[in-house]
């Protein structure tokens, strides 16, 4: 059975409740039959989003989800404001604290904000508008059907009379709210806010340098903490000599932190707390710690690569999926194409290192944290540190980059443990850049051995992939897996996906477009080889594979790629980007080439073409064209373009130099000199076209990244005749 879409799961328990503000006006509480989440709306949960209208007509909207630069603090309030028909210039947006009772799920990840909230937020605004109209009708004796709204006013066109929302708010607060499911919504042709380029709700504050980020938290008497952890992943703390550190200038305390919950919660470590960060860092160097590193031995990237090659040679592992008889089909093919692809571990490298400020007093914990999953932090602290969730207050701060790193709460658990050991003292934990890279939850590496069979007409008839990946206990890590429905499954008659898992002590986690950011490079690169062997180009092959209106897979609870794939939508963006880029007439060879890449993830369909020049060892990406289908509506074009542009640039960073390597579990990269981020010099002109379709809007913070990488590597081949099968291009 297909999972229910969040947009279909609202039931009669959904309602809008209005109450009067103490100083006059109305507060609107949106309640749904279940929480808004990747798993759909489940019975029994509650999502509450407060909107207030004061007597002056000013509208305040509380943004419940963390803001990591994806723009939800602007786009979600825009949905409410549009249907409320208020004046956006008078809207104030405020960030909510974490409150499970009011907001159910508050998180940033998976590009779920727009698909989950598009209709609920609009319905809330529309219902509030209807209540204001009813209040005006009651006060004037004019039928509600004769009244209209615009920019925060209810108007009667025939008489020219009008009432501001502020004038009507008191009376509207006393009315019974309408049924959310039956409330009429605006025709998109009448939108004045949705679809209009809008600057971020807090952009002016960011540009003014206001203290919005977690790292900006400051309190009177605040102390500063750093934590020393194992030099290698998997290490256990054996003994501590902290005498020199305790005697260092400015040091207030040295605290041993015993690991809890495994590497994803809090590893063993020693915290140094001082009157400023510099003193703490200097004292940390004086610690004499003995570690048991036996579990880390033998865990190196080179060793994993050798094991992967052995697995490929032996054809070991087990099937994820097998359709037909791929072995026989390959034997009978007119031509067989073989290639092996690999990609490395990658760190998130958020510009704001991990940090959390906490104070524990009278059995209560108060925190300020840049977290993508505040609920996760609160629950882990309750479970492992014994501080009940009801005794925790968490202030969600602006986040200086997440990309999936801050889905984990290890830094929050550390800060809470330190604060608990020092009651009444506010403490800010701040990781160094080196610590941030060394203690990440990395995008996993992976190794693929492909074979494809082509008939005498160039048609792809057989396809196999032997995927060697990483995990624990023989089970692939969630971020290291591959769905059995991965393209071109169901589109090739004889197909086999086989995998084997290498156990690792290296912690792994989702990075922007989890799994997809790596799989796109391998699959689209190999399919480009298959297309050439069949006498065609990759977009032509993709169009052939996507012929007809097929649906592959189904909507599931999985993040990223666990959604039904529709070939019609894929053809739409492929055909569009070919026209957009002038694909057919572009040069090939002689150091200049065009490359194509397509990928479907997070419900978004993206096709991209890269124009690349290669001279000697220098590769320059001149231009990238992007065709995107994320449904029927772009909520905020400014934010949408920023997300696509950022995703493409992130992909280029991964392509050109990002690689995490390790020996005996110890990470070899330390800072941006050995783990370089993409900079202005590698950023091309990026042209974005939206292919609007009659489908619910989806998020787009992630799906633009995966196809950018194969578009460039395929362009390099077109320019030079050299296949790129291993990443990154440049190793620092």
C-alpha positions in Angstrom: 0.0 0.0 0.0 1.3 3.4 -0.9 2.0 5.8 2.0 -0.4 8.6 2.4 0.8 12.0 1.3 0.8 14.7 4.1 -1.3 16.8 1.7 -4.0 14.1 1.7 -3.9 13.0 5.3 -5.7 16.0 7.0 -9.0 14.9 8.6 -11.9 16.4 10.4 -9.8 16.9 13.5 -8.0 19.7 11.8 -9.1 23.1 13.0 -8.2 26.7 13.6 -8.8 28.2 17.0 -9.0 31.9 17.7 -8.5 33.6 21.0 -8.3 37.2 22.2 -5.0 38.8 22.9 -4.6 40.4 26.4 -4.0 43.8 24.9 -6.6 43.5 22.2 -6.5 41.6 18.9 -6.6 37.9 17.9 -4.3 34.9 18.2 -4.8 32.0 15.8 -3.8 28.5 16.7 -3.6 26.0 13.8 -4.2 22.5 14.9 -4.0 19.4 12.7 -5.1 15.8 13.2 -1.4 14.9 13.2 2.1 16.1 13.0 3.7 17.3 9.8 6.5 15.1 9.0 8.3 12.9 6.4 6.2 10.0 7.6 3.0 11.9 6.8 0.5 13.2 9.3 -0.1 10.6 12.0 -3.1 10.3 14.2 -2.8 11.9 17.6 -0.1 14.5 17.0 -0.7 18.2 17.0 1.0 21.0 15.0 0.3 24.5 16.4 1.4 27.6 14.5 0.5 30.9 16.1 -0.5 34.0 14.2 -1.5 37.2 15.9 -3.1 40.3 14.7 -3.0 43.3 17.0 -5.2 46.3 17.0 -2.8 48.3 14.8 -3.2 45.6 12.2 0.4 44.2 12.5 0.6 40.5 11.9 3.1 38.4 13.8 3.8 34.9 12.5 5.7 32.4 14.6 8.1 30.3 12.5 8.3 26.9 14.2 11.0 25.2 12.1 14.8 26.0 12.4 16.2 28.3 9.8 19.5 27.0 8.3 19.5 29.2 5.3 16.9 27.3 3.3 14.4 30.2 3.7 11.6 28.5 5.6 11.4 31.4 8.0 10.2 33.4 5.1 8.4 31.0 2.7 6.1 29.4 5.3 4.9 32.7 6.7 4.3 33.8 3.1 1.8 31.0 2.7 -0.2 32.2 5.6 0.1 35.9 4.7 -1.1 35.2 1.1 -4.4 33.6 2.1 -4.9 36.0 5.0 -4.6 38.7 2.4 -2.6 40.9 4.7 0.1 43.5 4.0 3.4 41.6 3.9 5.2 44.9 4.8 3.4 44.7 8.2 4.2 41.1 8.9 6.7 40.3 11.7 8.2 36.8 11.8 9.6 35.4 15.0 11.4 32.2 15.7 9.7 29.7 18.0 11.5 28.0 20.9 11.3 24.3 20.9 7.9 23.2 22.2 6.8 19.7 21.4 3.3 20.2 22.9 2.6 23.2 20.6 4.5 22.4 17.5 4.9 18.6 17.4 7.8 18.3 15.0 10.2 21.2 14.6 13.1 20.3 12.3 15.0 21.2 9.2 16.0 18.5 6.8 14.9 16.4 3.9 13.4 19.3 1.9 10.1 18.6 3.6 9.0 22.0 4.7 7.1 23.1 1.6 5.5 19.7 0.7 4.4 19.2 4.3 3.1 22.7 5.0 1.9 24.2 1.7 -1.8 23.4 2.2 -2.0 23.6 6.0 -0.4 27.1 6.1 -2.6 28.4 3.3 -5.7 27.0 4.9 -4.9 28.6 8.2 -4.5 32.0 6.5 -7.7 31.6 4.5 -9.7 30.6 7.6 -8.4 33.6 9.5 -9.4 35.9 6.6 -12.9 34.4 6.5 -13.3 35.2 10.2 -12.2 38.8 9.7 -14.7 39.1 6.8 -17.5 37.6 9.0 -16.6 40.1 11.8 -16.9 43.0 9.3 -20.2 41.6 8.0 -21.6 41.4 11.6 -20.5 44.9 12.4 -21.9 46.5 9.2 -24.9 44.4 8.4 -23.5 43.9 4.9 -23.5 40.3 3.6 -20.1 38.6 3.7 -20.5 37.7 0.0 -20.4 41.4 -0.8 -17.1 42.0 1.0 -13.6 41.6 -0.3 -10.1 41.8 1.2 -6.8 43.4 0.2 -3.6 44.2 2.1 -5.0 44.0 5.6 -8.4 45.6 4.9 -11.9 44.3 4.4 -13.7 46.4 1.8 -17.2 46.9 0.5 -16.8 47.9 -3.1 -20.4 49.3 -3.6 -20.2 51.8 -0.7 -16.4 52.3 -0.5 -16.4 51.5 3.2 -13.4 49.6 4.6 -12.2 48.2 7.9 -8.6 47.4 8.9 -7.8 43.9 10.2 -6.7 45.7 13.4 -10.2 47.1 13.9 -11.8 43.7 13.4 -9.4 41.6 15.3 -11.2 41.8 18.7 -14.5 40.7 17.2 -13.0 38.1 15.0 -11.3 36.4 18.0 -14.8 35.6 19.4 -16.0 33.8 16.3 -16.1 30.1 15.6 -13.4 29.2 13.1 -14.5 27.6 9.8 -13.7 24.1 8.7 -10.2 24.1 7.4 -10.7 21.4 4.9 -13.6 23.2 3.2 -12.2 26.7 3.3 -11.9 28.2 -0.2 -8.4 28.9 -1.3 -7.2 31.6 -3.7 -6.7 30.9 -7.3 -3.0 31.0 -7.8 -3.6 33.6 -10.6 -4.5 36.1 -7.8 -1.4 35.5 -5.6 0.2 38.8 -4.5 2.7 37.3 -2.1 3.3 33.7 -3.1 5.4 33.6 -6.2 6.8 37.1 -5.7 10.6 37.5 -5.1 10.8 38.3 -1.3 13.9 39.0 0.8 14.4 36.9 3.9 12.4 37.8 6.9 15.6 38.1 9.0 18.1 39.0 6.2 18.3 42.6 7.3 19.2 41.4 10.8 21.9 39.0 9.5 23.4 41.8 7.3 23.4 44.1 10.3 25.4 41.6 12.3 22.8 41.0 14.9 23.5 38.2 17.4 21.2 35.6 15.9 23.4 32.5 15.6 24.2 30.0 18.2 27.8 31.1 18.3 26.6 34.6 19.2 24.9 33.6 22.5 26.3 35.6 25.4 25.2 35.8 29.0 26.6 37.6 32.1 29.3 35.5 33.7 29.4 33.0 30.8 32.2 30.4 30.9 33.7 28.8 27.8 34.3 25.1 27.2 36.2 22.9 24.8 36.2 19.1 24.6 39.2 16.8 23.9 38.1 13.6 22.3 39.9 10.5 20.9 42.4 11.1 18.1 40.8 8.2 16.2 37.2 7.2 15.8 36.3 4.2 17.9 38.8 5.2 20.7 38.0 4.7 24.4 39.4 6.9 27.2 41.6 4.9 29.6 43.1 7.5 31.9 43.3 11.2 32.5 46.1 13.4 33.9 44.6 16.9 34.0 46.8 18.4 36.7 48.6 20.8 34.3 45.3 21.8 32.6 43.7 22.6 35.9 46.6 24.8 36.9 46.5 26.8 33.6 45.5 30.4 33.6 41.8 31.1 33.5 40.7 27.4 33.9 37.7 27.0 36.1 37.1 23.2 35.8 38.2 20.1 34.0 35.4 17.5 33.5 35.6 13.9 32.3 32.7 13.1 30.0 32.0 9.4 29.8 30.5 8.4 26.4 26.8 7.6 26.2 24.6 6.3 23.4 27.4 5.4 21.0 29.2 7.8 18.6 26.0 9.4 17.4 25.2 10.8 20.9 28.4 11.5 22.9 31.8 9.9 22.7 34.3 9.7 25.6 36.1 13.1 26.2 37.4 15.6 28.7 36.0 19.1 28.9 38.1 22.1 29.8 36.1 25.1 31.1 37.7 28.5 31.4 36.9 32.2 31.6 37.4 32.6 27.8 37.7 30.4 24.8 41.4 31.0 24.3 42.3 30.0 27.8 40.3 26.8 27.4 42.0 25.9 24.1 45.5 26.5 25.5 44.7 24.4 28.6 43.3 21.6 26.5 46.8 21.1 25.0 48.1 20.4 28.5 45.8 17.4 29.0 47.6 14.0 29.2 45.1 11.4 28.1 45.6 7.7 27.4 43.3 6.1 24.8 42.5 2.6 23.8 42.6 2.7 20.0 42.4 -1.0 19.4 39.0 -0.8 17.7 40.4 1.8 15.3 43.2 -0.3 13.9 43.0 -1.2 10.2 40.3 1.3 9.4 41.7 3.3 6.5 40.2 4.6 3.3 42.8 2.7 1.3 42.0 -0.5 3.1 38.3 -0.1 2.3 39.0 0.6 -1.3 41.1 -2.6 -1.5 38.3 -4.6 0.1 35.8 -3.1 -2.4 38.0 -4.2 -5.3 38.3 -7.7 -3.9 34.5 -7.8 -3.5 34.0 -6.7 -7.1 36.4 -9.3 -8.4 34.8 -12.0 -6.4 31.2 -10.8 -7.1 30.4 -11.3 -3.4 27.5 -9.8 -1.4 23.8 -10.3 -1.9 21.1 -9.0 -4.1 19.1 -5.9 -3.4 17.0 -6.6 -6.5 17.0 -8.9 -9.5 14.7 -8.6 -12.5 14.7 -11.2 -15.2 18.0 -12.9 -16.0 20.7 -10.2 -16.3 23.6 -12.7 -16.6 22.0 -14.3 -19.7 21.0 -10.9 -21.1 24.6 -9.7 -20.8 25.9 -12.8 -22.5 23.5 -12.3 -25.4 24.1 -8.6 -25.8 25.5 -7.1 -28.9 27.8 -5.0 -26.8 28.7 -5.0 -23.1 30.0 -1.9 -21.2 31.9 -2.2 -17.9 33.2 0.4 -15.6 34.0 1.0 -11.9 33.2 4.2 -10.1 34.1 5.5 -6.6 33.6 8.5 -4.4 35.1 9.4 -1.0 33.9 10.3 2.5 33.0 14.0 2.8 32.7 16.3 5.8 29.9 18.8 6.2 32.3 21.7 7.1 29.6 24.1 8.2 30.9 27.6 8.5 29.6 27.9 12.0 31.3 25.2 14.0 29.2 23.1 16.4 28.3 25.0 19.5 25.7 25.1 22.3 25.2 27.4 25.3 23.6 25.9 28.4 22.9 26.7 32.0 21.6 24.1 34.6 20.0 25.5 37.7 17.6 24.1 40.2 17.1 20.9 38.2 16.3 22.8 35.0 18.3 23.1 31.8 18.1 26.1 29.5 19.9 25.9 26.1 20.6 28.0 23.1 21.5 25.8 20.1 21.8 25.9 16.3 20.1 22.6 15.8 18.2 21.1 12.9 16.4 18.6 15.2 15.8 20.3 18.6 13.5 17.4 19.7 16.3 14.9 19.2 18.6 16.9 21.4 16.0 17.2 24.2 15.1 13.5 24.1 18.8 12.4 24.1 19.6 14.6 27.1 16.6 13.3 28.9 17.5 9.7 28.2 21.2 9.8 28.9 21.7 12.7 31.4 18.5 12.2 33.3 17.1 15.7 32.8 13.4 15.3 31.9 12.2 17.0 28.7 9.7 19.0 30.8 12.6 20.5 32.7 14.4 21.7 29.5 14.0 24.9 27.7 15.6 25.1 24.3 15.9 28.3 22.3 16.4 27.6 18.6 19.0 30.0 17.1 19.7 30.9 13.5 22.1 28.3 12.1 25.3 29.0 10.2 25.0 26.0 7.9 23.5 22.6 8.6 23.5 20.4 5.5 22.5 17.5 7.7 25.3 17.8 10.3 23.1 19.4 12.8 20.5 16.6 12.6 22.8 15.1 15.2 22.8 16.4 18.7 26.2 15.4 20.1 27.2 18.9 20.7 24.0 19.6 22.7 24.5 16.5 24.8 28.1 17.6 25.5 27.0 21.1 26.5 24.3 19.8 28.7 26.6 17.4 30.5 29.1 20.2 31.2 26.4 22.5 32.4 25.0 19.8 34.7 28.4 19.4 36.2 28.6 23.1 37.0 25.1 24.1 38.3 24.2 27.8 38.0 27.1 28.6 35.6 26.2 29.5 32.0 28.7 27.7 29.7 29.2 28.0 26.0 30.7 24.9 24.3 32.4 25.8 21.0 34.3 23.4 18.8 37.4 24.5 16.9 37.4 24.1 13.1 39.8 21.2 13.4 37.5 19.5 15.9 34.5 20.1 13.7 36.1 18.3 10.7 37.7 15.6 12.9 34.4 14.7 14.7 31.9 14.9 11.9 29.3 12.3 10.7 30.6 12.0 7.2 28.9 11.4 3.8 29.9 7.8 3.2 32.3 6.7 0.5 31.2 4.0 -2.0 32.4 1.8 -4.8 30.4 0.6 -7.8 31.1 -2.0 -10.5 28.7 -1.6 -13.4 27.9 -3.7 -16.4 25.4 -2.9 -19.1 24.2 -4.8 -22.2 23.2 -3.1 -25.4 21.4 -4.7 -28.4 22.3 -4.2 -32.0 20.0 -1.1 -32.2 21.8 0.6 -29.2 19.0 -0.1 -26.8 19.9 -0.7 -23.2 18.6 -4.2 -22.3 20.6 -5.3 -19.3 22.0 -3.4 -16.3 23.9 -4.5 -13.2 25.5 -2.7 -10.3 27.7 -4.3 -7.6 27.7 -1.7 -4.9 30.2 -1.9 -2.0 29.2 0.4 0.8 29.7 1.0 4.6 27.8 0.1 7.7 27.9 -1.9 10.9 27.1 -5.5 11.5 26.8 -6.2 7.8 24.0 -3.7 7.5 24.4 -0.6 5.4 24.2 2.8 7.2 21.1 4.7 6.3 23.1 7.3 4.5 25.2 4.7 2.7 22.4 2.7 1.2 20.7 2.6 -2.2 17.0 2.0 -2.8 16.1 -1.0 -4.9 14.0 1.3 -7.1 17.0 3.4 -8.1 17.0 4.5 -11.7 17.0 2.6 -14.1 15.1 0.0 -12.1 11.8 -1.1 -13.8 12.9 0.6 -17.0 15.4 -2.1 -18.1 14.0 -5.7 -18.4 17.0 -7.5 -17.0 18.5 -5.7 -14.0 20.5 -6.7 -10.9 21.5 -4.5 -7.9 23.9 -6.3 -5.6 25.7 -4.9 -2.6 28.2 -5.8 0.2 28.8 -3.9 3.4 32.1 -3.1 4.9 32.0 -2.6 8.7 33.4 0.8 9.8 34.1 2.7 12.9 33.9 6.0 11.0 30.6 7.8 11.9 28.4 8.6 8.9 25.3 10.7 8.4 23.2 12.5 5.8 24.8 15.4 3.8 22.8 17.6 1.5 20.9 15.2 -0.8 21.9 12.1 1.2 23.1 9.2 -0.9 21.8 11.0 -4.0 24.9 13.3 -4.0 27.1 10.3 -4.6 24.9 7.9 -6.6 24.1 10.5 -9.2 27.8 10.8 -10.1 28.3 7.1 -10.5 25.0 6.2 -12.3 24.9 9.2 -14.6 28.6 8.9 -15.4 28.2 5.2 -16.3 25.0 5.8 -18.3 26.9 8.4 -20.3 29.3 5.6 -21.2 26.4 3.3 -22.1 24.8 6.0 -24.3 28.1 6.6 -26.2 28.5 2.8 -26.8 25.0 2.7 -28.2 25.7 5.6 -30.6 23.7 8.3 -28.8 24.1 10.9 -26.1 23.0 10.6 -22.5 19.8 12.8 -22.7 18.6 10.8 -25.7 19.2 7.6 -23.7 17.4 9.0 -20.7 14.4 10.0 -22.9 14.3 6.5 -24.3 14.3 4.9 -20.9 11.7 7.4 -19.7 9.3 6.8 -22.6 5.7 6.5 -21.7 4.0 7.6 -18.4 5.4 5.1 -16.0 5.5 5.3 -12.2 8.5 3.5 -10.5 8.4 2.8 -6.8 6.0 4.4 -4.4 6.0 7.1 -1.7 7.6 5.7 1.4 8.9 7.0 4.7 12.5 7.1 3.5 14.3 10.5 3.2 15.7 11.6 -0.1 14.9 9.0 -2.8 12.0 7.0 -1.2 9.4 8.5 -3.5 7.6 7.5 -6.6 9.4 8.4 -9.8 7.3 9.5 -12.8 8.9 9.2 -16.2 6.8 12.0 -17.7 8.1 14.6 -15.3 11.7 13.4 -16.0 11.2 13.8 -19.7 9.9 17.3 -19.1 13.1 18.6 -17.5 15.4 16.7 -19.8 13.8 18.1 -22.9 13.7 21.6 -21.4 17.4 21.7 -20.4 18.4 20.5 -23.9 16.5 23.4 -25.5 17.6 25.8 -22.7 21.3 25.0 -23.3 21.2 24.6 -27.0 22.5 21.0 -26.4 22.4 19.7 -30.0 24.6 22.4 -31.5 27.3 22.5 -28.9 31.0 21.9 -29.5 32.8 18.7 -28.4 36.5 18.0 -28.1 39.5 20.3 -28.3 39.3 21.2 -24.7 35.7 22.3 -24.7 32.6 20.2 -24.0 29.1 20.0 -22.8 27.9 17.4 -20.3 24.5 16.3 -19.1 23.2 15.0 -15.7 19.8 14.1 -14.4 18.5 13.1 -11.0 15.3 12.6 -9.0 15.4 13.1 -5.3 13.4 14.7 -2.5 10.5 14.7 -5.0 12.3 17.1 -7.3 13.2 16.4 -10.9 16.4 18.2 -12.0 18.3 18.1 -15.4 21.5 20.0 -15.8 23.9 20.8 -18.6 27.5 22.0 -17.9 29.8 23.9 -20.3 33.4 23.1 -19.3 36.8 24.1 -20.7 39.9 22.1 -19.9 43.4 23.4 -20.5 46.2 21.2 -19.2 45.5 20.4 -15.5 43.0 23.3 -15.2 39.3 22.7 -15.5 36.9 25.6 -15.7 33.1 25.3 -15.5 31.9 28.2 -17.6 28.1 27.8 -17.2 25.5 25.4 -15.9 21.9 25.3 -17.0 19.3 23.9 -14.6 15.8 22.8 -15.5 13.8 22.0 -12.4 10.3 20.5 -11.8 9.3 21.0 -8.1 5.6 21.2 -8.8 3.1 23.8 -9.6 4.3 26.8 -7.5 7.6 28.4 -6.6 6.7 30.1 -3.2 9.6 32.5 -3.1 11.7 32.9 -6.3 14.5 34.6 -4.4 14.9 31.8 -1.9 14.4 29.1 -4.6 17.1 30.5 -6.8 19.4 30.8 -3.9 18.8 27.2 -2.9 19.5 25.9 -6.4 22.6 28.1 -6.9 24.0 27.0 -3.5 23.3 23.3 -4.2 25.2 23.5 -7.6 28.1 25.3 -5.9 28.2 22.7 -3.2 28.3 20.0 -5.8 31.3 21.7 -7.5 33.0 21.8 -4.1 32.6 18.1 -3.7 33.7 17.5 -7.3 36.9 19.5 -7.2 38.6 18.8 -3.9 36.6 17.5 -1.0 37.8 14.2 0.4 38.1 12.8 3.9 40.7 10.2 4.3 41.9 8.4 7.5 44.4 5.9 8.8 43.6 3.6 11.7 40.4 5.6 12.3 42.2 9.0 12.5 41.0 11.7 10.1 43.8 13.2 8.1 42.2 16.5 7.1 42.2 19.3 9.7 41.0 22.5 8.2 40.0 24.3 4.9 43.6 24.0 3.6 43.1 20.3 3.2 39.3 20.2 2.9 38.6 23.1 0.5 35.2 24.7 0.1 34.1 26.0 -3.3 35.0 29.6 -3.8 34.1 32.4 -6.2 36.8 31.2 -8.7 35.0 27.9 -9.4 31.5 29.3 -9.5 30.1 29.5 -13.1 27.2 31.4 -14.5 24.1 29.4 -13.3 20.9 29.7 -15.3 17.7 28.3 -13.7 14.4 27.6 -15.4 11.3 26.3 -13.6 9.3 23.7 -15.3 5.9 24.1 -13.6 3.7 21.0 -13.6 0.3 20.2 -12.1 1.8 18.6 -9.0 2.0 19.7 -5.3 5.0 21.9 -4.6 8.0 20.3 -3.1 11.2 21.4 -1.4 14.3 22.2 -3.3 17.1 22.7 -0.9 18.7 19.4 -2.0 17.7 17.9 -5.3 19.7 20.4 -7.5 23.0 19.2 -6.1 23.2 15.5 -7.4 23.1 16.1 -11.2 25.6 19.0 -11.1 28.5 16.6 -10.5 27.9 14.2 -13.4 27.0 17.1 -15.7 30.6 18.4 -15.2 32.4 15.1 -15.3 30.6 14.1 -18.4 31.5 17.5 -19.9 35.1 16.9 -19.1 34.9 13.7 -21.1 33.3 15.5 -24.0 36.2 18.0 -23.9 39.1 15.7 -23.4 38.1 12.1 -24.0 39.1 11.3 -20.4 36.5 9.6 -18.2 36.2 10.7 -14.6 35.3 7.6 -12.5 36.8 8.5 -9.2 36.3 11.7 -7.1 37.5 14.2 -6.3 39.2 15.7 -9.3 41.9 17.5 -7.2 43.2 16.0 -4.0 44.6 18.5 -1.5 
